[in-house]
Amino acid sequence: MSSNTNTTFSAMLSSHTLTVRHSSKWMVCAVLLFLAVPSSSTTPTYPWKDPVTNNKVVCHQCPPGTFVAQHCTRDTPTACAPCPELHYTQYWNYLEKCRYCNVICGELQVELHPCNATHNRVCQCRHGYYFESEFCIGHAKCPAGSGVVQLGTPHQNTKCETCPPGFFSSASSSTEPCQAHQSCSQQGKETNVVGNQFHDTLCTTCKMFKGNGTQESGNEDCEQAVIDFVVYQNIPMRKLKRLQQILDRHRKGMLHKESKAALQEKFHTYLTQLKKDHFELIKVLLDALRAAKLYTVEEMVRKRFSLELEN
């Protein structure tokens, strides 16, 4: 093959390649342009019978936020108009008037989305409440001994679980999870009361008392240790109430619906406050234990804290 022939062939090949490239670019542009331009075939339609001519026609629906102001004929397309204030259409439609925004937020609800041309008003329960059976109900509180494992939302209630070993919850709550027991050894202290699901482990720096309970100042930590030890003993509810009534003669009675854990917490708070006001609290507490016939608890306290019996 001569050099002229090779040159001619190369030129033809280059020209063909260039033509193919231009054609490919033109086809891509044409496809993109086709996709960008809305097609009437994608617009939803509906059948309609012209009431004047009785002609059956297929009309285009109106987009969200509008309604049919005039149905189509064989010669004219559907005429759509925007929804007036406080009215909406959420979907493609052939309604002759828009829907009224009829959702009204209740007393325990807040407006999540206002009414607009395409959506009805949306309400949800306010903070601390969830929606169930057409009502907003307050999130449940996990009782003492249980903790929150999933916070309540506007759509579901709080989820609770019993505190596992090593964790506690001393009060009812709709937000707090179970807390881990503290480690007394890590603080250089001794364990005075072992924690359970209702209260934390209680630590003390008190080794023991030496005497009959009428100690001078400086034994405040030991006094608190005695209070902690007594309050969280396994004392029956009836006797625990009796013990508090002996110590606080102004108290007429306790609420019968209180749990033992709640009663212990209140009794603990009362004794801690009494310690600040009463110099001989330990002696008073030991006398009250005896008066309540809690002899076993009294003996345990004396042995644990080396408190002597009075003559």
Secondary structure, DSSP 8 states (H G I E B T S, - for coil): --HHHHHHHHHHHHHHHHHHHHHHHHHHHHHHHHHHS--GGGS-EEEEE-TTT--EEEEE-B-TTEEEEE---SSS--EEEE--TTEE--SSB--SS-EE------TTEEEEE---SS---EEEE-TTEEEETTEEEE---B-TTEEEEE---SSS--EEEE--TTEE--S-BSS---EE---TGGGT-EEEE---SSS--EEE------BSS---TT-HHHHHHHHHHHHTS---HHHHHHHHHHH-TT-----TT--HHHHHHHHHHHHHHHHHH-TTHHHHHHHHHHHTT-HHHHHHHHHHTTB----
